[in-house]
Amino acid sequence: MAGVACIFAKWLRYTGYSSAVVSKSTIQHDPFEFLEFYKEYGVNSNDNRDLYTIMDSLARKAEIVHIHGIPSLVSHFRNMRKKVVLHCHGSEIVMQTNAVAESNPDALIVSTKNLLEYDKTGKAIWIPNPVDTEIFTSKDVSGLGWLMFKIRYLDMDWITKYLGASFSNVEAYDREANPILYRDMPDFLRRYYGYIDVKYDKNYGHLVKEFSKTALEALACGLPVVNWNKDIVRELPEQHKPENSVKKLIEVYESIV
């Protein structure tokens, strides 16, 4: 989930809350090593039985269980009489709209505003994805041209035609074939002049008019970003700064406890 849970755990602790992330740390599950980078904020395991034991043990002590992307887990923690937050990041609410609605969490969060249209409960709340601005900081960039990421669910032919001749010297980097570790991402981004965040997602079937997490990180690093309208954006929006995003999350927590 792009390290979102880890960043929230970090800033929740900064504000005086106790928070821990429990997740798998296999290469298949976390090829960018978010969990390794934020290991002080989590408990990670590759063994399913061990993972669920840890998860249940921590949940018994917690007021709130915040689930990222797995609607089927909601009932498990509701049966433990816990307040449950379900946080959807994309494909799970698009592809499992009914399952998300039927899971009946105490609060439903989506990470981008466009996902609100897939909410059947009428109670989904958009909380902007936070960017770790202690890691992604503005420094000199080398100006080696424009960067965009090639990902299996993007229609790269459509994107290329849409961009046309407006942008030259573009590198389409395949981050799935050649993963960039999270710890290396700030320096990797700063090798380029700017980032192209034009996404035609095959899952949605249309141009996605939302910033990707990588685009937000690029903005935090001082790179200009080309958005869905082919406009150039140069500043990280205030709502994506972690202290502002976590404030909205705490409001959700307080509303259900």
C-alpha positions as CSV (number, residue, x, y, z in Angstrom):
1,M,0.0,0.0,0.0
2,A,2.9,2.3,-0.9
3,G,4.1,2.5,2.7
4,V,1.0,4.6,3.8
5,A,0.4,2.5,6.9
6,C,4.0,3.0,8.0
7,I,4.0,6.8,7.5
8,F,0.7,7.0,9.5
9,A,2.2,4.9,12.3
10,K,5.3,7.2,12.4
11,W,3.3,10.4,12.6
12,L,0.7,8.9,15.0
13,R,3.6,8.2,17.4
14,Y,4.9,11.8,16.9
15,T,1.5,13.0,18.1
16,G,1.5,10.7,21.2
17,Y,-0.5,7.8,20.0
18,S,0.6,4.1,20.1
19,S,0.6,2.6,16.7
20,A,2.2,-0.5,15.0
21,V,2.0,-2.0,11.5
22,V,1.7,-5.7,11.1
23,S,2.3,-7.1,7.6
24,K,4.2,-9.6,5.4
25,S,7.7,-8.6,4.4
26,T,8.2,-11.1,1.5
27,I,9.8,-9.9,-1.7
28,Q,6.5,-10.7,-3.5
29,H,4.5,-8.7,-1.0
30,D,6.9,-5.8,-0.5
31,P,9.4,-5.6,-3.3
32,F,10.3,-2.0,-2.4
33,E,11.1,-2.8,1.2
34,F,8.8,-0.2,2.8
35,L,8.6,-2.5,5.9
36,E,12.3,-2.8,6.2
37,F,12.7,0.9,6.0
38,Y,10.0,1.6,8.7
39,K,10.8,-1.5,10.8
40,E,10.8,0.4,14.0
41,Y,7.1,1.2,13.5
42,G,6.0,-2.4,12.8
43,V,6.1,-6.1,13.4
44,N,6.6,-8.0,10.2
45,S,6.8,-11.7,9.5
46,N,6.8,-14.0,6.5
47,D,5.1,-16.9,8.4
48,N,1.2,-16.7,8.1
49,R,0.6,-18.4,11.4
50,D,3.1,-16.2,13.3
51,L,1.7,-13.1,11.6
52,Y,-1.9,-13.8,12.6
53,T,-0.8,-14.6,16.2
54,I,1.1,-11.3,16.5
55,M,-1.8,-9.5,14.8
56,D,-4.4,-10.8,17.3
57,S,-2.2,-10.2,20.3
58,L,-1.7,-6.6,19.4
59,A,-5.4,-6.2,18.5
60,R,-6.5,-7.3,21.9
61,K,-4.6,-4.4,23.5
62,A,-5.7,-1.8,20.9
63,E,-8.8,0.4,20.8
64,I,-8.8,0.5,17.0
65,V,-7.7,-2.0,14.3
66,H,-6.9,-0.2,11.0
67,I,-7.0,-2.6,8.1
68,H,-5.4,-1.7,4.8
69,G,-7.0,-3.3,1.7
70,I,-8.5,-6.5,3.1
71,P,-12.3,-6.3,3.6
72,S,-12.5,-9.9,4.6
73,L,-10.6,-9.2,7.8
74,V,-13.2,-6.7,9.2
75,S,-15.5,-9.3,10.7
76,H,-12.6,-11.0,12.5
77,F,-11.9,-8.0,14.5
78,R,-15.5,-6.9,14.9
79,N,-16.0,-10.3,16.5
80,M,-13.2,-9.3,19.0
81,R,-15.4,-6.3,19.8
82,K,-12.8,-3.9,18.3
83,K,-13.5,-0.7,16.5
84,V,-12.4,-1.3,12.9
85,V,-11.3,1.1,10.1
86,L,-11.1,-0.3,6.6
87,H,-8.7,1.7,4.3
88,C,-9.0,1.2,0.5
89,H,-6.2,2.2,-1.8
90,G,-7.6,1.3,-5.2
91,S,-8.3,-2.1,-6.8
92,E,-9.9,-3.6,-3.7
93,I,-12.8,-1.1,-3.7
94,V,-13.1,-1.0,-7.5
95,M,-13.0,-4.8,-7.9
96,Q,-14.7,-5.7,-4.6
97,T,-17.3,-2.9,-4.2
98,N,-19.9,-5.2,-2.7
99,A,-17.5,-6.9,-0.4
100,V,-16.3,-3.6,1.0
101,A,-19.8,-2.4,1.6
102,E,-20.9,-5.7,3.2
103,S,-17.8,-5.8,5.5
104,N,-19.5,-3.0,7.5
105,P,-16.4,-1.3,9.2
106,D,-16.9,1.4,11.8
107,A,-15.2,3.8,9.4
108,L,-14.3,3.5,5.7
109,I,-11.3,5.5,4.3
110,V,-10.2,5.9,0.7
111,S,-6.8,7.1,-0.3
112,T,-7.8,9.1,-3.4
113,K,-10.9,11.2,-4.0
114,N,-11.9,9.3,-7.2
115,L,-12.5,6.2,-5.1
116,L,-15.5,7.8,-3.4
117,E,-17.6,7.0,-6.4
118,Y,-17.2,3.3,-5.7
119,D,-18.5,3.6,-2.2
120,K,-21.9,2.0,-1.7
121,T,-22.1,2.8,2.0
122,G,-22.2,6.6,1.7
123,K,-19.9,6.9,4.6
124,A,-16.4,6.7,3.0
125,I,-14.0,9.5,3.9
126,W,-11.1,10.6,1.7
127,I,-7.9,11.1,3.6
128,P,-5.1,12.3,1.3
129,N,-2.0,10.0,1.1
130,P,0.8,11.3,3.3
131,V,4.3,11.8,2.0
132,D,7.2,11.4,4.4
133,T,8.6,14.8,4.1
134,E,11.5,13.9,6.4
135,I,12.7,11.5,3.7
136,F,11.5,13.2,0.5
137,T,13.1,16.6,0.7
138,S,13.9,19.3,-1.9
139,K,17.5,19.3,-3.1
140,D,19.2,20.0,-6.4
141,V,18.1,17.7,-9.2
142,S,20.4,16.7,-12.0
143,G,18.0,17.4,-14.9
144,L,18.3,14.1,-16.9
145,G,14.9,14.6,-18.6
146,W,11.4,13.4,-17.7
147,L,10.7,10.2,-15.8
148,M,7.5,8.1,-15.9
149,F,6.9,4.6,-14.6
150,K,5.8,1.7,-16.8
151,I,3.4,-0.5,-14.8
152,R,1.4,-3.5,-15.9
153,Y,-2.0,-2.0,-15.3
154,L,-1.3,1.2,-17.2
155,D,-2.1,1.5,-20.9
156,M,1.3,2.9,-22.0
157,D,0.3,3.2,-25.7
158,W,-2.7,5.4,-24.8
159,I,-0.5,7.5,-22.5
160,T,2.2,7.9,-25.2
161,K,-0.4,9.1,-27.7
162,Y,-2.0,11.4,-25.2
163,L,1.3,13.1,-24.4
164,G,2.1,13.4,-28.1
165,A,5.1,15.5,-28.9
166,S,4.6,17.8,-25.9
167,F,7.4,16.1,-23.9
168,S,10.7,14.9,-25.2
169,N,13.5,13.1,-23.5
170,V,11.2,10.8,-21.4
171,E,12.3,7.6,-19.8
172,A,9.6,5.0,-19.1
173,Y,11.1,3.0,-16.3
174,D,9.8,-0.5,-15.5
175,R,9.8,-0.4,-11.7
176,E,8.2,-3.9,-11.5
177,A,11.0,-5.5,-13.5
178,N,13.6,-3.4,-11.7
179,P,12.2,-2.4,-8.3
180,I,13.7,0.7,-6.7
181,L,14.0,0.3,-2.9
182,Y,12.1,2.9,-0.9
183,R,15.3,4.1,0.8
184,D,16.8,4.8,-2.6
185,M,13.7,6.5,-4.1
186,P,14.5,10.2,-3.1
187,D,18.0,10.0,-4.8
188,F,16.5,8.2,-7.8
189,L,13.9,10.8,-8.4
190,R,16.4,13.7,-8.1
191,R,18.3,12.2,-11.0
192,Y,15.6,13.6,-13.3
193,Y,14.3,17.0,-14.2
194,G,10.6,16.1,-13.6
195,Y,8.0,13.4,-13.3
196,I,5.1,12.6,-15.7
197,D,2.0,11.5,-13.7
198,V,-0.3,10.7,-16.6
199,K,-2.1,7.4,-15.9
200,Y,-4.7,5.6,-18.0
201,D,-5.5,2.7,-15.7
202,K,-6.9,-0.5,-17.3
203,N,-8.8,-1.3,-14.1
204,Y,-10.7,2.0,-14.2
205,G,-10.9,2.2,-18.0
206,H,-10.2,5.9,-18.0
207,L,-7.6,8.6,-17.3
208,V,-7.0,8.8,-13.6
209,K,-7.3,12.4,-12.4
210,E,-5.5,12.0,-9.1
211,F,-1.9,12.3,-8.1
212,S,0.0,9.0,-7.6
213,K,2.1,8.5,-4.5
214,T,5.2,8.7,-6.6
215,A,4.2,12.1,-8.0
216,L,3.6,13.5,-4.6
217,E,7.1,12.2,-3.5
218,A,8.6,13.9,-6.6
219,L,6.9,17.2,-5.7
220,A,8.3,16.9,-2.2
221,C,11.8,16.4,-3.7
222,G,11.4,19.6,-5.7
223,L,10.6,18.1,-9.2
224,P,8.0,19.6,-11.4
225,V,5.2,17.1,-12.1
226,V,3.0,16.8,-15.2
227,N,-0.5,16.0,-14.1
228,W,-3.5,14.4,-15.9
229,N,-4.4,17.7,-17.7
230,K,-0.7,18.0,-18.9
231,D,-0.4,21.0,-16.5
232,I,2.9,21.4,-14.7
233,V,2.6,21.4,-10.9
234,R,5.5,22.5,-8.7
235,E,4.5,22.3,-5.0
236,L,3.3,19.5,-2.8
237,P,-0.3,20.1,-1.9
238,E,-0.7,21.0,1.8
239,Q,-3.2,18.2,2.4
240,H,-0.5,15.6,1.6
241,K,1.9,16.8,4.2
242,P,1.9,14.1,6.9
243,E,1.0,16.3,9.8
244,N,-2.1,17.4,8.0
245,S,-3.1,13.9,6.7
246,V,-2.6,12.3,10.1
247,K,-4.8,15.1,11.7
248,K,-7.7,13.9,9.5
249,L,-7.0,10.3,10.5
250,I,-7.1,11.1,14.2
251,E,-10.4,12.9,13.6
252,V,-11.8,9.6,12.2
253,Y,-10.4,7.6,15.1
254,E,-11.9,9.9,17.7
255,S,-15.3,9.9,15.9
256,I,-15.7,6.1,16.4
257,V,-14.2,5.5,19.8
